[in-house]
Amino acid sequence: MSDVAALADEFVEALFDQSPLWPALLGMPSTRQGLGEVSAEADQAFRATLESFVERAKALEPSVTREVLIAQAEGKIKLVDARIDEFTISDIFISPASGLLATLPMVALGDSEQAEAQLARLAAIPKYLDQVARRHREGVADGLVPVAHLVEAAIAHLDRYLAEPGADPLLRQPAPDEDFAHRRADLLANVVRPAFAAYREVLATEIVQHGRPADKPGVCWLPDGERIYALLASHHTTTDRKPQELHDTGLGLIAKLNDEYRELGRRVFGTDKLAEIFERLREDPALRWSSAEEMLESARSAIGRAEAEAPNWFGRIPPQPWVVEPVPAEAAPGAPAAYYMPPALDGSRPGTFFTNTYEATERQRHTAEATAYHEAIPGHHFQLSTAMGLDELPLLRRLGDFNAYIEGWGLYSERLAFEMGLYSDDVALLGMLTLDSMRAGRLVVDTGLHALGWSRQEAIDYLVANTPMAKGEIAAEIDRYIAYPGQALSYMVGRLEIQRIRAEAEAVLGERFDIKAFHDLVLGSGALPLSVLDAVVMEWARA
């Protein structure tokens, strides 16, 4: 084993030590106990470990693995320095309590050792939530406060959870035996739910009253907020592009998309007036779902078409299965419209596309196909499943955590699906444009909120005026961007860079350019920082 591969493996072990739930979610054998430490002291110790890995990696010969290790370690240092645990409170899975309720039910319980480890995780929840509550208090003391209405949403989520013990998502995994079922029920009743209730009381009695108002939701209103946003934007985009540059890029993309809307609008609705096109897409009852089941079946049908066409565009087809499931009911009211969870390495869980069927008859159907292609095939399911099968690479490369690459590929896949002929009609193409304008709008509103000081209503008004997204979905999207600063930038930044890299490779290779080989290279290197992806593809093209 090379020095860099050995260091990469050591680095993965350090990441798993810091987050012992991660290998369990991946379906990897692990003897690590509990949920990890989230105290400020633990953060600083982890930061020192990360710095040590960066120094050791920089002493090695340059290679793709070396650059991935350095970038991933430096990205995690930025997250520590941003102190996000102190002010990240909401009802979506990036928030500590919501995250536990979303991820713990996904852990496989295939044998007695896995079952015992899961019971130990449940027993560790009180300590974990106590540490999280302490971080929130430290944030309040230093002015790093959350957004008040998002804290209220987190409280409402916990109230829904606590009100229905029989529907506890932590009961979702089938019990491997009667003893486990009894011990789990005892833990949930006497340890876990009381811990969530105590954490809920901290939010309600100590935190919410200090929260930022809706007219000051961005991190720019926090002490040292400009630096915090720069750290988060750099982490999520793997670039150092400035907020104003990203803001202006989004404005330019929105203007260009208007021409495509007009062309399709003339064909579908007989008008090229943007306001009329947007109104039809928002309000036409024919563009709503009749039921949750229709919504799920449409996603399955679109992914099936993509799966059949994929061999014409990819040489390497990942074998892992996929399923479409509704977002769990207890999380659905505040959850995104869709998201994807990768398959477990041990095969115990398929790749899962979660679509939000909450109030299904109020949701737009024309965006469904583009969403399915983004989340499943040829999007995240192909990208993440392919990465897991790259046995020739160090595990670090297979688990690469670079949002701009991952979400950039997902958004690239929406346009690739058009090249592949997957969209069923012009209405579905309008859905593709709707999601395009949402991601372009994210560049505008994320920077507007977190760098330029926009209010929540200003951000909502911008997306209402410049995209045909449903107004109810816009409010939920804006709350997601408020809760997760910088992450929304990764989609369009990544897509634009993948498209640029592909165009340069086509220019170098001319008629010798092979789209299947290009896609296999992009997916066959694992997730990469954008600058490293550029170097890998250009080396391939020039060779």
Backbone torsions as a table, in degrees:
resi	resn	phi	psi	omega
1	MET	NA	135.2	-179.2
2	SER	-70.0	163.2	179.7
3	ASP	-61.4	-40.8	-177.1
4	VAL	-71.0	-35.8	177.3
5	ALA	-66.6	-39.2	178.3
6	ALA	-65.1	-41.7	178.6
7	LEU	-66.3	-38.1	177.9
8	ALA	-62.3	-41.5	178.3
9	ASP	-65.6	-39.3	177.5
10	GLU	-63.9	-38.0	179.1
11	PHE	-64.4	-42.7	177.5
12	VAL	-59.9	-42.2	178.5
13	GLU	-60.5	-39.2	178.3
14	ALA	-65.9	-38.1	176.9
15	LEU	-65.0	-41.0	178.6
16	PHE	-67.3	-35.9	176.6
17	ASP	-62.3	-39.2	-179.1
18	GLN	-72.7	-32.6	-178.8
19	SER	-132.0	78.3	-173.4
20	PRO	-66.0	-16.1	176.4
21	LEU	-72.2	-26.5	-174.9
22	TRP	-59.6	-53.5	-180.0
23	PRO	-61.5	-31.5	177.5
24	ALA	-65.3	-40.7	177.6
25	LEU	-65.5	-32.6	178.9
26	LEU	-75.6	-10.3	-177.7
27	GLY	78.7	28.8	-179.3
28	MET	-99.9	145.1	174.8
29	PRO	-65.1	131.9	-178.2
30	SER	-156.3	137.0	177.2
31	THR	-96.3	4.4	-177.4
32	ARG	-67.2	139.1	-175.8
33	GLN	-105.3	156.3	168.9
34	GLY	75.0	-159.8	-174.1
35	LEU	-117.9	3.1	-179.7
36	GLY	87.3	170.7	-178.0
37	GLU	-102.2	135.8	178.5
38	VAL	-123.0	17.1	178.3
39	SER	-71.9	161.9	177.3
40	ALA	-61.9	-36.8	179.6
41	GLU	-64.9	-41.9	177.9
42	ALA	-64.5	-38.6	177.6
43	ASP	-59.0	-44.6	-177.5
44	GLN	-69.7	-35.9	175.5
45	ALA	-64.6	-41.2	177.7
46	PHE	-65.0	-38.0	178.2
47	ARG	-60.8	-43.1	178.6
48	ALA	-62.9	-38.1	176.4
49	THR	-62.9	-43.2	179.5
50	LEU	-62.7	-43.3	179.4
51	GLU	-61.5	-38.0	178.3
52	SER	-62.8	-42.6	178.4
53	PHE	-63.8	-38.9	178.3
54	VAL	-61.7	-46.2	-179.9
55	GLU	-61.8	-43.2	-179.4
56	ARG	-67.3	-38.2	179.6
57	ALA	-67.3	-39.1	-178.4
58	LYS	-66.4	-19.0	177.7
59	ALA	-80.8	-9.0	-178.5
60	LEU	-93.0	165.4	177.1
61	GLU	-64.8	143.9	179.7
62	PRO	-59.3	140.6	175.9
63	SER	-164.7	166.3	178.8
64	VAL	-62.2	-44.1	-179.2
65	THR	-61.7	-41.3	177.6
66	ARG	-59.3	-45.4	-178.2
67	GLU	-67.0	-36.6	177.3
68	VAL	-63.2	-44.8	180.0
69	LEU	-61.1	-48.2	-179.0
70	ILE	-61.0	-46.2	-177.5
71	ALA	-64.4	-40.8	-178.1
72	GLN	-69.1	-40.9	178.3
73	ALA	-65.1	-44.2	-180.0
74	GLU	-66.4	-34.7	176.3
75	GLY	-63.4	-41.0	179.7
76	LYS	-71.0	-30.9	173.2
77	ILE	-61.6	-41.4	178.7
78	LYS	-61.5	-39.0	178.6
79	LEU	-65.4	-41.3	177.1
80	VAL	-61.5	-45.8	-176.7
81	ASP	-67.0	-26.2	178.6
82	ALA	-77.3	-13.9	176.4
83	ARG	56.5	41.8	-173.4
84	ILE	-66.4	-26.3	-179.6
85	ASP	-62.1	-21.6	-175.2
86	GLU	-80.1	-30.0	-175.2
87	PHE	-124.2	5.5	177.9
88	THR	-90.4	98.1	177.3
89	ILE	-136.1	123.0	177.0
90	SER	-163.6	-172.8	179.6
91	ASP	-101.5	12.5	177.1
92	ILE	-107.0	168.9	-164.7
93	PHE	-69.2	-6.8	175.4
94	ILE	-78.1	-13.9	179.3
95	SER	-85.4	145.9	-170.3
96	PRO	-55.0	-52.1	-176.9
97	ALA	-67.8	-46.6	178.5
98	SER	-61.5	-36.0	179.5
99	GLY	-62.8	-41.8	177.7
100	LEU	-62.4	-44.1	-178.1
101	LEU	-69.0	-23.9	178.8
102	ALA	-85.6	-36.5	-170.8
103	THR	-96.5	-37.1	-177.7
104	LEU	-58.2	-36.5	178.2
105	PRO	-67.6	-9.3	-177.7
106	MET	-93.3	-4.1	-178.5
107	VAL	-75.4	134.0	179.4
108	ALA	-72.9	143.5	177.2
109	LEU	-120.1	53.3	-171.4
110	GLY	-76.2	-24.3	179.9
111	ASP	-140.9	176.7	-174.5
112	SER	-65.2	-35.1	179.6
113	GLU	-65.4	-43.0	177.4
114	GLN	-64.4	-39.1	179.3
115	ALA	-63.7	-44.7	178.6
116	GLU	-63.2	-39.9	179.2
117	ALA	-63.6	-38.1	178.3
118	GLN	-65.9	-39.9	176.5
119	LEU	-62.3	-38.1	177.9
120	ALA	-65.5	-36.0	177.3
121	ARG	-65.1	-43.0	178.1
122	LEU	-60.9	-41.0	179.6
123	ALA	-66.3	-23.2	-178.2
124	ALA	-85.1	-8.0	-175.6
125	ILE	-60.2	-42.5	179.1
126	PRO	-57.6	-45.5	179.3
127	LYS	-62.9	-43.2	-179.4
128	TYR	-60.0	-49.6	-177.8
129	LEU	-69.0	-31.8	174.4
130	ASP	-61.7	-44.0	179.2
131	GLN	-65.1	-40.3	178.0
132	VAL	-61.8	-44.8	178.9
133	ALA	-60.2	-39.2	177.7
134	ARG	-63.6	-39.6	177.7
135	ARG	-63.4	-41.0	177.2
136	HIS	-60.5	-42.8	179.4
137	ARG	-63.5	-41.0	177.9
138	GLU	-63.1	-37.8	177.1
139	GLY	-63.0	-44.9	178.3
140	VAL	-59.2	-43.0	-179.2
141	ALA	-61.5	-32.1	-178.0
142	ASP	-100.4	8.0	179.5
143	GLY	81.7	3.9	178.4
144	LEU	-89.2	77.9	-170.4
145	VAL	-102.9	151.3	177.8
146	PRO	-76.4	-176.0	177.1
147	VAL	-94.2	128.3	-169.1
148	ALA	-58.0	-46.9	-174.6
149	HIS	-71.2	-22.6	175.0
150	LEU	-76.2	-33.2	172.8
151	VAL	-64.0	-41.6	177.0
152	GLU	-61.0	-38.0	177.3
153	ALA	-66.0	-38.7	177.4
154	ALA	-64.1	-40.6	178.0
155	ILE	-62.9	-43.2	179.3
156	ALA	-63.4	-37.9	177.3
157	HIS	-62.5	-45.7	179.9
158	LEU	-66.6	-34.2	176.5
159	ASP	-63.3	-41.4	178.0
160	ARG	-63.4	-41.0	179.0
161	TYR	-62.8	-48.0	-175.4
162	LEU	-71.3	-24.7	-176.4
163	ALA	-74.9	-18.4	-175.0
164	GLU	-130.1	75.2	179.7
165	PRO	-56.5	-33.4	-179.3
166	GLY	-69.5	-20.0	179.1
167	ALA	-103.6	19.0	-178.1
168	ASP	-55.6	122.3	179.1
169	PRO	-61.7	-21.3	178.8
170	LEU	-74.6	-3.7	171.6
171	LEU	-95.4	0.8	-168.4
172	ARG	-65.6	-37.9	-179.6
173	GLN	-70.2	134.5	174.6
174	PRO	-59.3	133.4	179.7
175	ALA	-70.1	130.9	179.7
176	PRO	-67.8	-23.9	176.8
177	ASP	-159.9	172.6	-174.8
178	GLU	-68.0	-35.7	179.4
179	ASP	-63.0	-44.2	177.9
180	PHE	-60.3	-46.5	-178.1
181	ALA	-57.9	-42.4	-179.3
182	HIS	-66.4	-46.5	-178.6
183	ARG	-65.6	-38.8	178.2
184	ARG	-64.8	-45.8	179.2
185	ALA	-59.2	-40.0	178.9
186	ASP	-64.9	-44.0	178.3
187	LEU	-62.0	-45.3	-178.3
188	LEU	-62.7	-42.4	-176.5
189	ALA	-72.9	-39.0	-169.2
190	ASN	-106.9	-13.2	-177.5
191	VAL	-124.1	-53.9	-169.7
192	VAL	-73.1	-56.4	-177.6
193	ARG	-64.2	-37.6	172.9
194	PRO	-60.7	-34.2	178.5
195	ALA	-68.0	-42.3	176.5
196	PHE	-65.4	-37.5	178.3
197	ALA	-64.5	-41.0	178.5
198	ALA	-65.1	-41.5	177.6
199	TYR	-63.6	-40.9	177.9
200	ARG	-58.5	-40.3	179.9
201	GLU	-66.5	-36.1	175.7
202	VAL	-60.4	-46.2	179.0
203	LEU	-60.4	-43.1	-173.6
204	ALA	-76.3	-31.3	-173.1
205	THR	-106.9	-19.9	-175.4
206	GLU	-120.5	-23.0	-168.8
207	ILE	-110.8	-47.1	-168.7
208	VAL	-59.5	-35.5	-176.8
209	GLN	-68.0	-16.4	178.5
210	HIS	-94.3	-2.2	-171.3
211	GLY	-66.8	153.0	174.8
212	ARG	-66.5	144.2	177.3
213	PRO	-78.0	168.7	-176.8
214	ALA	-66.5	-17.3	177.4
215	ASP	-89.7	-0.6	175.9
216	LYS	-138.0	59.0	-172.8
217	PRO	-87.0	-13.8	-173.9
218	GLY	-80.4	158.1	178.8
219	VAL	-68.8	-15.1	177.1
220	CYS	-62.0	-18.9	178.5
221	TRP	-86.3	-3.7	177.5
222	LEU	-88.1	157.6	172.1
223	PRO	-56.9	132.1	-179.0
224	ASP	60.9	28.3	-174.8
225	GLY	-63.5	-34.4	179.2
226	GLU	-61.4	-42.1	178.2
227	ARG	-67.4	-41.5	179.8
228	ILE	-58.9	-45.9	-178.2
229	TYR	-67.3	-38.4	177.4
230	ALA	-60.8	-41.7	178.1
231	LEU	-62.2	-46.4	-176.2
232	LEU	-70.4	-40.3	179.1
233	ALA	-64.8	-41.4	178.7
234	SER	-65.4	-41.5	178.6
235	HIS	-61.0	-46.8	-173.8
236	HIS	-76.9	-27.2	-178.4
237	THR	-100.6	-12.1	-171.9
238	THR	51.9	32.2	174.3
239	THR	-135.0	173.0	174.6
240	ASP	-114.2	30.0	179.6
241	ARG	-66.9	138.8	-174.1
242	LYS	-79.6	152.7	-178.7
243	PRO	-54.3	-42.7	-178.0
244	GLN	-65.5	-37.6	177.0
245	GLU	-62.7	-44.6	178.6
246	LEU	-64.9	-39.8	178.1
247	HIS	-60.0	-47.3	-178.9
248	ASP	-66.9	-36.0	176.1
249	THR	-60.3	-44.7	178.6
250	GLY	-61.5	-42.9	178.5
251	LEU	-60.2	-41.7	179.8
252	GLY	-65.6	-40.0	179.7
253	LEU	-66.4	-40.3	177.9
254	ILE	-58.4	-43.1	-179.8
255	ALA	-63.0	-40.9	-179.7
256	LYS	-67.5	-37.1	-179.1
257	LEU	-64.6	-26.4	-178.6
258	ASN	-59.1	-35.1	178.8
259	ASP	-64.9	-39.3	178.7
260	GLU	-67.9	-38.8	176.2
261	TYR	-59.0	-43.6	-177.0
262	ARG	-63.4	-41.8	-179.4
263	GLU	-63.7	-48.2	179.5
264	LEU	-69.4	-34.8	179.2
265	GLY	-61.5	-38.3	177.3
266	ARG	-62.8	-39.1	-177.9
267	ARG	-74.0	-39.2	-172.9
268	VAL	-89.1	-44.6	-172.9
269	PHE	-113.2	-5.3	-179.3
270	GLY	73.6	23.5	178.1
271	THR	-145.8	148.9	174.3
272	ASP	-112.9	14.3	177.6
273	LYS	-83.8	120.9	-174.5
274	LEU	-58.2	-43.3	-177.6
275	ALA	-60.7	-39.7	179.7
276	GLU	-69.7	-40.5	178.4
277	ILE	-62.1	-47.8	-178.8
278	PHE	-62.4	-40.8	-179.3
279	GLU	-64.0	-41.8	178.3
280	ARG	-63.1	-43.4	-179.2
281	LEU	-64.4	-33.2	-179.1
282	ARG	-80.5	-39.2	-165.1
283	GLU	-108.6	-17.7	-175.8
284	ASP	-63.8	118.0	-178.7
285	PRO	-63.0	-21.9	178.3
286	ALA	-69.2	-15.7	-180.0
287	LEU	-101.1	26.5	174.4
288	ARG	-116.6	158.6	177.8
289	TRP	-78.5	148.5	175.5
290	SER	-86.6	-21.5	-178.3
291	SER	-165.1	164.6	175.6
292	ALA	-64.1	-38.7	-178.2
293	GLU	-65.6	-37.6	175.8
294	GLU	-61.6	-39.2	178.5
295	MET	-60.9	-46.2	-179.3
296	LEU	-67.3	-42.1	-178.6
297	GLU	-66.7	-34.8	177.0
298	SER	-62.9	-42.4	178.4
299	ALA	-62.9	-43.3	180.0
300	ARG	-63.3	-39.3	179.7
301	SER	-65.4	-44.5	-179.5
302	ALA	-63.4	-44.1	-179.5
303	ILE	-65.9	-37.0	177.3
304	GLY	-61.8	-41.7	177.0
305	ARG	-62.3	-41.9	180.0
306	ALA	-64.5	-39.9	179.2
307	GLU	-61.9	-39.2	-179.4
308	ALA	-69.3	-34.8	-176.6
309	GLU	-85.9	-20.2	-171.8
310	ALA	-54.3	-38.3	-178.1
311	PRO	-60.4	-17.8	176.4
312	ASN	-80.7	-8.7	-175.1
313	TRP	-126.3	-12.0	-179.1
314	PHE	-136.5	134.4	175.6
315	GLY	-83.5	-27.9	-177.3
316	ARG	-111.1	112.7	-178.4
317	ILE	-106.4	117.1	-178.5
318	PRO	-66.8	140.8	-175.4
319	PRO	-85.6	-9.8	-173.7
320	GLN	-63.9	138.7	178.7
321	PRO	-74.1	163.7	177.3
322	TRP	-132.0	154.2	174.6
323	VAL	-139.0	158.6	173.9
324	VAL	-113.3	126.4	-179.3
325	GLU	-133.1	153.2	173.1
326	PRO	-72.5	149.2	171.3
327	VAL	-58.7	133.5	179.6
328	PRO	-50.5	138.4	-170.0
329	ALA	-58.2	-38.0	-175.2
330	GLU	-69.4	-23.4	-179.7
331	ALA	-100.1	-14.5	-168.8
332	ALA	-60.0	-39.9	-175.2
333	PRO	-56.7	-35.4	-179.2
334	GLY	-107.5	4.3	-174.7
335	ALA	-81.1	159.0	174.1
336	PRO	-62.7	168.4	-179.3
337	ALA	-64.1	-29.2	-179.2
338	ALA	-164.4	154.5	171.2
339	TYR	-161.3	169.3	-173.2
340	TYR	-128.3	139.5	171.9
341	MET	-117.1	126.7	-175.9
342	PRO	-69.5	160.7	177.3
343	PRO	-67.8	156.4	174.9
344	ALA	-76.1	145.4	-179.4
345	LEU	-61.2	-30.4	-178.1
346	ASP	-86.8	5.2	178.3
347	GLY	79.9	5.3	-176.2
348	SER	-77.3	-15.1	-179.9
349	ARG	-141.0	129.1	177.3
350	PRO	-74.9	165.6	169.3
351	GLY	-61.9	131.3	-172.3
352	THR	-123.7	119.9	173.6
353	PHE	-93.8	112.4	177.8
354	PHE	-94.0	122.6	175.1
355	THR	-115.2	139.8	-171.8
356	ASN	-85.9	106.4	-178.8
357	THR	-93.7	6.9	177.2
358	TYR	-62.0	127.1	-175.8
359	GLU	50.4	51.7	-173.3
360	ALA	-55.9	-38.4	-175.9
361	THR	-71.1	-7.9	175.1
362	GLU	-98.9	-0.7	-174.8
363	ARG	-97.8	148.4	-177.4
364	GLN	-75.4	136.1	179.4
365	ARG	-92.8	-21.4	-173.3
366	HIS	-71.1	-17.2	177.9
367	THR	-90.1	-2.9	-170.3
368	ALA	-64.2	-41.9	-176.2
369	GLU	-67.5	-46.1	179.4
370	ALA	-60.2	-38.9	178.4
371	THR	-63.5	-42.7	-179.9
372	ALA	-63.9	-40.1	179.7
373	TYR	-68.2	-34.6	177.9
374	HIS	-67.5	-48.4	-171.9
375	GLU	-80.5	-29.8	-172.4
376	ALA	-116.9	-91.2	-176.1
377	ILE	-123.6	124.9	9.6
378	PRO	-94.5	23.6	-173.4
379	GLY	-86.5	-122.0	-169.7
380	HIS	-61.8	-36.6	-179.0
381	HIS	-62.1	-45.0	178.2
382	PHE	-65.4	-46.0	-175.5
383	GLN	-64.5	-50.8	-175.3
384	LEU	-74.2	-36.6	178.5
385	SER	-69.2	-39.9	176.2
386	THR	-60.0	-45.5	-179.0
387	ALA	-59.0	-40.4	-178.7
388	MET	-64.8	-26.1	-178.6
389	GLY	-89.8	5.1	-177.3
390	LEU	-84.3	68.2	-174.3
391	ASP	-62.7	-20.7	-179.5
392	GLU	-75.9	-12.1	-178.6
393	LEU	-101.2	154.9	172.6
394	PRO	-58.5	150.6	-178.0
395	LEU	-54.9	-35.3	179.5
396	LEU	-55.7	-42.1	-179.8
397	ARG	-67.4	-32.9	-179.4
398	ARG	-75.3	-21.0	-178.0
399	LEU	-108.7	14.4	-173.9
400	GLY	-47.7	134.9	-172.4
401	ASP	-119.0	74.7	-179.0
402	PHE	-123.9	104.8	-173.5
403	ASN	-57.7	-41.0	-175.6
404	ALA	-64.5	-36.6	176.1
405	TYR	-70.6	-49.4	-174.5
406	ILE	-65.2	-51.6	-178.7
407	GLU	-76.6	-29.5	174.1
408	GLY	-62.2	-40.4	176.5
409	TRP	-64.7	-41.5	179.0
410	GLY	-58.8	-44.4	-179.7
411	LEU	-72.9	-37.6	173.1
412	TYR	-57.1	-36.7	-178.2
413	SER	-65.0	-30.3	178.7
414	GLU	-63.9	-41.9	177.4
415	ARG	-76.6	-34.8	176.2
416	LEU	-60.3	-38.1	178.4
417	ALA	-59.0	-32.2	175.2
418	PHE	-66.2	-44.6	175.7
419	GLU	-60.2	-35.0	-178.4
420	MET	-78.1	-6.1	180.0
421	GLY	73.3	31.0	-172.8
422	LEU	-88.3	-24.8	-176.3
423	TYR	-70.8	136.3	-171.3
424	SER	-77.0	-26.8	-178.6
425	ASP	-165.7	-178.7	-179.2
426	ASP	-66.8	-29.3	177.2
427	VAL	-64.1	-40.9	177.1
428	ALA	-65.4	-33.5	175.9
429	LEU	-66.9	-36.0	173.4
430	LEU	-62.5	-32.2	174.0
431	GLY	-65.3	-39.5	175.5
432	MET	-59.4	-44.6	178.6
433	LEU	-65.1	-37.5	178.5
434	THR	-58.4	-45.4	179.3
435	LEU	-71.2	-33.6	174.3
436	ASP	-59.4	-47.2	-177.6
437	SER	-70.2	-29.0	173.9
438	MET	-62.3	-45.6	-177.8
439	ARG	-70.8	-36.1	173.2
440	ALA	-65.0	-41.7	177.3
441	GLY	-62.0	-29.6	177.8
442	ARG	-61.4	-38.2	177.2
443	LEU	-59.7	-37.2	-177.8
444	VAL	-74.2	-50.3	-171.2
445	VAL	-80.4	-31.8	178.3
446	ASP	-64.7	-45.8	176.5
447	THR	-69.6	-34.9	177.0
448	GLY	-60.6	-45.9	-179.1
449	LEU	-67.7	-49.6	-165.7
450	HIS	-96.6	-14.5	178.2
451	ALA	-118.3	-34.1	-173.3
452	LEU	-103.3	-2.3	172.7
453	GLY	81.7	23.2	179.0
454	TRP	-64.2	152.0	170.3
455	SER	-81.5	166.4	175.4
456	ARG	-58.8	-41.8	-177.6
457	GLN	-67.5	-37.3	176.4
458	GLU	-59.6	-41.6	179.9
459	ALA	-66.5	-43.0	177.3
460	ILE	-60.5	-46.5	-177.9
461	ASP	-61.1	-36.5	-179.7
462	TYR	-64.7	-46.4	-179.0
463	LEU	-69.1	-34.0	176.0
464	VAL	-62.1	-40.9	-177.0
465	ALA	-77.1	-26.1	-168.8
466	ASN	-119.7	1.5	174.8
467	THR	-139.9	157.1	175.2
468	PRO	-92.6	19.3	177.5
469	MET	-58.9	148.6	175.5
470	ALA	-62.1	139.9	-173.9
471	LYS	-62.8	-36.5	177.3
472	GLY	-63.9	-39.2	178.3
473	GLU	-69.1	-33.4	180.0
474	ILE	-61.2	-45.1	-179.4
475	ALA	-60.6	-42.4	178.7
476	ALA	-65.8	-38.9	178.5
477	GLU	-63.4	-45.8	-179.1
478	ILE	-61.0	-40.1	177.8
479	ASP	-64.1	-34.6	176.3
480	ARG	-64.4	-43.3	-179.7
481	TYR	-65.9	-36.4	177.7
482	ILE	-63.5	-43.0	-176.4
483	ALA	-73.6	-24.3	-168.8
484	TYR	-129.0	66.6	-171.4
485	PRO	-58.0	132.6	174.2
486	GLY	89.9	-27.7	-175.5
487	GLN	-63.9	-35.7	-177.9
488	ALA	-65.2	-18.4	178.8
489	LEU	-71.9	-24.9	-167.9
490	SER	-66.7	-31.6	-173.7
491	TYR	-61.7	-61.0	-174.8
492	MET	-74.3	-35.2	176.0
493	VAL	-58.9	-45.3	179.9
494	GLY	-66.6	-43.9	-178.6
495	ARG	-62.3	-46.0	-179.9
496	LEU	-60.2	-38.2	-178.7
497	GLU	-71.6	-41.2	177.4
498	ILE	-62.8	-40.9	178.0
499	GLN	-64.6	-40.8	178.6
500	ARG	-63.8	-44.6	-179.7
501	ILE	-63.0	-42.0	177.7
502	ARG	-61.8	-43.9	-179.7
503	ALA	-61.9	-39.3	179.6
504	GLU	-68.5	-38.9	177.2
505	ALA	-64.5	-40.0	177.1
506	GLU	-63.2	-38.0	179.7
507	ALA	-67.5	-38.4	179.3
508	VAL	-69.0	-43.2	-171.9
509	LEU	-90.3	-22.9	-179.0
510	GLY	59.2	-130.7	-177.7
511	GLU	-66.8	-15.7	-179.7
512	ARG	-82.1	-5.5	179.7
513	PHE	-65.3	130.8	-178.5
514	ASP	-121.2	113.7	-175.3
515	ILE	-63.6	-35.3	178.9
516	LYS	-65.5	-43.0	179.1
517	ALA	-65.4	-38.3	178.1
518	PHE	-62.3	-48.5	-179.6
519	HIS	-64.0	-39.1	179.0
520	ASP	-64.6	-35.2	178.4
521	LEU	-69.0	-46.4	-177.4
522	VAL	-62.5	-43.1	-179.7
523	LEU	-83.4	-22.9	-174.4
524	GLY	-86.0	5.2	177.9
525	SER	-106.6	1.0	-173.5
526	GLY	76.1	169.9	178.1
527	ALA	-65.2	135.5	-175.0
528	LEU	-132.6	152.6	165.5
529	PRO	-60.4	150.2	-173.2
530	LEU	-61.0	-37.0	-179.9
531	SER	-66.7	-35.2	179.2
532	VAL	-71.9	-40.2	175.9
533	LEU	-58.4	-43.1	177.7
534	ASP	-58.2	-46.8	-178.4
535	ALA	-64.6	-40.7	-179.5
536	VAL	-63.5	-46.3	-177.6
537	VAL	-68.9	-40.6	-179.0
538	MET	-67.7	-36.4	175.9
539	GLU	-62.4	-42.6	177.6
540	TRP	-62.3	-46.2	-176.8
541	ALA	-64.8	-43.6	-176.8
542	ARG	-73.7	-24.6	178.0
543	ALA	-75.6	NA	NA
